[in-house]
């Protein structure tokens, strides 16, 4: 059985940078906290905690403490509160996410109402809308566009959560254009996601079986799985090699493997080693 590993499998540069910055901070400073999980992956979270970084859900006393802001970013008021409480802030917000904040803020200053295509409950989306003065519209589904809130005379600007599915985004933008005359669209899906999505539209068609590795809490892994499954019914989403069932590979000549942006290489390597052992 041939094993074809996606070139884009594993950590994106934004996650790598955030993890490296967190470790560096843990080595040089005491009382280091992080707001939530550094990435949506249980193994990485465990390693971060064993490096001495404490996870917290809210900001309390900040004096003598450092707080790490994750690659997803955070609302402006989180930064303001951390500063007012005396925290030292280590901001690992990905540069691609910062770019979305910048576009949305500038367009709002220019009089546009902002629409964010993304998952309303995702921290990246909360961070984007939390950088704006006015309430933004959040849309995640072409079937759920709040048309009643779209006044034709207004100017709207669309930005996109960095890990969204481009097909879904294009559908939503197409529908919005029918209703809104003055619509500016910025495709802010990041480059690593675009590359991953391109590969995941090809690999499932070229392989008998697809394995997608990543945590069940990872939105970008979920999207990879959904795309793969729509193209190849023999697609399986696993968190680690222990979940693999050898019967999945019956009569398979090739298996494609990819992993989410928050999946460590160790998990992918271990799956590849296992697949080699059952070849
Ligand atoms: S998925 Fe994209 S935006 Fe998010 S951390 Fe990675 S590179 Fe940055």
Boltz pocket constraint, residues with backbone or C-beta under 6 A from the ligand:
constraints:
  - pocket:
      binder: B
      contacts: [[A, 12], [A, 13], [A, 14], [A, 15], [A, 71], [A, 72], [A, 94], [A, 95], [A, 96], [A, 97], [A, 162], [A, 163], [A, 190], [A, 191], [A, 192], [A, 193], [A, 261]]
      max_distance: 6.0
